[in-house]
Amino acid sequence: MPTLEEHIRNLCQWPHRGTTTGYEHRAADYARDHLKSLGYDVMEESFTAPDGALYRTFIFTVLCEIAAMAVSLSGSGASIVLALLPFILLFVKFYMMWPIDNYLFPAGKSRNVIGKQPNPEARRKVILSAHLDTQLGGFLFGPRWVGFQGFFTNLTAVCSLLTLALVVIRVVGAGGRWYTTVQVLALMPLLPILYLFLKAEWTGTYVQGASDDASGMGVILSLAEELAVLPPKNLEVWVLATGAEETGLCGMMHFLKRGAGKNLQKGSSCFINHDNLGGGSLRYLTGEVLRSLKYRGDLVKIAERVAAENENAKATPGFWSMPTDALAVTVRGLPAVTLLAYDDNGRTPHYHHPTDTIENLDFSVAESAKRFSLEIIRRLDGAGEETAGP
């Protein structure tokens, strides 16, 4: 059987695994064939997903705000709708799990691969997840710009909220003669952001994705091997390789809303997600995107105990400002934890950059994540003292 390192190298045999590309499908074939060879019951789910969304979402947001400001000069109520569109997109996408961006951006076909280890005696299911695809990386994630990512995101959000407020004031007629100047000044910070993300979209190239997320895929495929040899007594193991994570968690959303996971129950199913495990120090995330958005269930507490009690499975608590597949799981109300690595500055080395290659990968981080994940699984399979329920 391939080792964890060999799995990662095999997934990096292609130049990239860009969302909806043939290389992403070859990676899905690799996961499918390996799980079948281990005796798992394997199924695949095909779905439509955008072939890119990271930069396009920012571009769409800024264009909506500029258009809203322009239309508001005539006092039209349509300007309020334009200002609200980015918020509507995010709400419909992430909270209703409706793939509205399939209609806004160029799209293609992606796939999920699910391997099940049937266990009629199981008290609960544990889903081990990682994603197949790689991001359209570029200069914005290079050493010169990467430190500004949070600033760009926050500035775009603040300007979007300010635009909505200014447009509403204009439409209800509360602004004076000076008000147009205020609106123009409010737009000024958005223009350089628009330029930067347009340039990133035009010049970006798909990255090899050794850390993001061949490392996570290597971990779950290696775990699948160990659990096939010594299966849990009280757990039903599912191994889930999602497609189109990089373009808005599309694979996980499809799995949860329309796919094999649509009937998973909060009290008897939990997710251990694996992402960006190629450099830095191993963390078990307690939440992501917003500080107030915490993972559901007790998996984080179990991870905390594993970290404190097991010398061979070390990790520290962490938080990640970007979405992972666990965000969709959390919105769905299911228990989750994500294993992810970053350095002391809060950055994953080579994140979304062309340098995310097999040559720059620290395989020891993925090995640590495998041990940590396996220990969580063993505790979930224990005598009942652990629980991952809500």
Protein Blocks (a to p, Z undefined) as FASTA:
>chain_A
ZZfklmmmmmmmpfbdcehiaklmmmmmmmmmmmmmnopacddddddddfbfklmmmmmm
mmmmmmmmmmmmnopaklmmmmmmmmmmmmmmmmnopafklmmpccddddddddddddfk
bfbdcdddddfbdcdddfklmmklmmmmmmmmmmmmmmmmmmmmmmmmmmnopacfklmm
mmmmmmmmmmmmmmmmmmmmmmpccdeklmlomkmmmmmmmmmmmmmmmgcfkbccdddd
dehklnookmmmmmmmmmmmlmpcfklgccdddehilgcjddddfbehiaklccehjklm
mmmmmmmmmmklgcdddddfbdcfklmmmmnopacdddddddfkopaehiaiaklcfklp
cfklmmmmmmmmmmmmmmmmmnolaccbZZ
